[in-house]
Amino acid sequence: MEKVQVEVIVFRKVNNYFEFLILKRIASKGGFWQPPCGRLEKDDKSNLNAAYREVFEETAILKSQIIKVIEDVHYFKMDAHYLTQEPIEPIEEFVFAFEVESDTNVQIDNNISVEHDKFKWVTFEEAISLLKWGNNRDAFRKLNKILMN
């Protein structure tokens, strides 16, 4: 049975351009930049519910602070461990995008499982240059295309 994971690209509009939230994983978990993401848990009623939960756990952004949801931004499968690249049971990843107000507060230090030590709002170009994984960059490119249309 395949495992399911969600990825959420959080974005905001500032002075007529978009900024994207990326989080830096702690060194012991790879030390790379990525959007909020995590596994579907037993209590999640849907992938979207998992996306709301993950965003809250990793950024303290509440569902009520999300002003727009874009589903089906991207989809991919992973079959290698993100750190070791050893083969793993395939994981399906569904990518969502959540728009928040430009003044939305982000807090990364309330997460029970300490995963990130930094966050920043970046332009699309900065995101593409900072993201480690091709699948993350593909998702950002697809979202950027959606936002530009």
C-alpha positions in Angstrom: 0.0 0.0 0.0 1.3 3.4 -0.9 1.7 6.1 1.7 0.4 9.6 1.0 2.0 12.9 1.7 0.8 16.5 1.1 2.9 19.5 0.2 1.5 23.1 0.5 2.9 26.1 -1.2 1.8 29.1 0.9 1.9 32.4 -0.9 0.8 36.0 -0.5 0.5 39.0 -2.8 2.6 42.0 -1.8 2.7 45.2 -4.0 1.2 43.3 -7.0 3.7 40.4 -7.0 3.6 37.0 -5.2 5.9 35.9 -2.4 6.2 32.2 -1.4 6.9 30.8 2.0 9.7 28.3 2.3 11.1 26.6 5.4 14.6 25.4 6.1 14.8 22.0 7.7 17.2 21.5 10.6 20.6 20.1 9.8 19.8 16.6 11.1 16.9 16.5 8.7 18.8 17.6 5.7 19.2 21.4 6.1 17.4 22.2 2.9 14.6 24.6 1.9 11.1 23.3 1.2 7.4 24.2 1.5 5.4 22.8 4.4 4.7 19.1 3.9 4.0 15.9 5.7 2.2 12.6 5.7 -1.5 11.9 5.7 -2.4 10.8 9.3 -5.0 8.4 10.4 -7.3 11.2 11.7 -7.1 13.3 8.5 -10.5 13.1 6.7 -8.9 14.0 3.3 -5.7 15.2 1.7 -7.0 18.8 2.0 -7.5 18.3 5.7 -4.0 17.0 6.0 -2.7 20.1 4.2 -4.5 22.4 6.6 -3.1 20.5 9.6 0.5 20.4 8.2 0.4 24.1 7.5 -0.8 24.8 11.0 1.7 22.5 12.6 4.7 23.9 10.7 3.7 27.6 10.5 0.9 28.3 13.0 -1.2 29.6 10.1 -4.9 28.9 10.8 -7.4 27.6 8.3 -9.4 30.8 8.9 -6.3 32.8 7.7 -6.3 31.1 4.3 -8.1 33.2 1.7 -7.7 31.0 -1.3 -7.1 27.3 -1.9 -5.7 25.8 -5.1 -6.0 22.1 -5.3 -4.3 19.7 -7.7 -1.3 22.0 -8.3 1.0 19.0 -8.8 1.3 15.3 -8.1 4.3 13.0 -8.0 5.6 9.7 -6.5 8.8 9.2 -4.5 10.5 5.9 -4.2 13.7 6.9 -2.5 14.4 8.2 1.0 14.9 12.0 0.9 18.2 11.9 2.8 19.8 8.6 1.9 18.3 8.0 -1.5 17.8 4.4 -0.5 14.7 2.7 -2.1 11.5 3.0 0.0 7.9 2.0 -0.3 6.4 4.5 -2.8 4.9 7.7 -1.4 2.3 9.7 -3.3 2.6 13.4 -2.8 -0.3 15.8 -3.6 0.5 19.5 -3.8 -1.9 22.3 -2.8 -1.4 26.1 -2.7 -2.8 28.3 0.0 -3.0 32.1 -0.3 -2.8 34.1 2.8 -3.1 37.8 3.6 0.2 39.8 3.2 0.4 40.4 7.0 -0.1 36.8 8.0 2.2 35.9 10.9 4.3 32.8 10.6 5.7 30.9 13.6 7.9 27.8 13.2 8.9 27.2 16.8 5.6 25.8 18.0 5.9 22.5 16.0 6.0 19.5 18.3 8.3 17.6 15.9 11.1 20.1 15.5 11.7 20.2 11.7 12.7 23.7 10.7 15.0 26.4 12.0 14.3 29.2 9.5 11.6 30.5 7.2 11.4 33.3 4.7 9.2 34.8 2.1 10.8 34.7 -1.4 10.1 35.5 -5.0 9.4 32.8 -7.4 12.9 33.0 -8.8 14.4 32.8 -5.3 12.3 29.8 -4.5 13.4 28.0 -7.6 17.1 28.7 -6.8 16.7 27.6 -3.1 14.6 24.5 -3.3 16.6 21.3 -3.3 14.2 18.9 -4.9 13.1 18.9 -8.5 9.6 17.8 -7.6 9.3 20.9 -5.4 10.6 23.2 -8.2 8.1 21.5 -10.6 5.3 22.3 -8.2 6.3 25.9 -7.9 6.6 26.3 -11.6 3.1 24.9 -12.1 1.7 27.2 -9.4 3.4 30.2 -10.9 1.9 29.4 -14.3 -1.6 29.2 -12.6 -1.0 32.5 -10.8 0.2 34.3 -14.0 -2.9 33.3 -16.0 
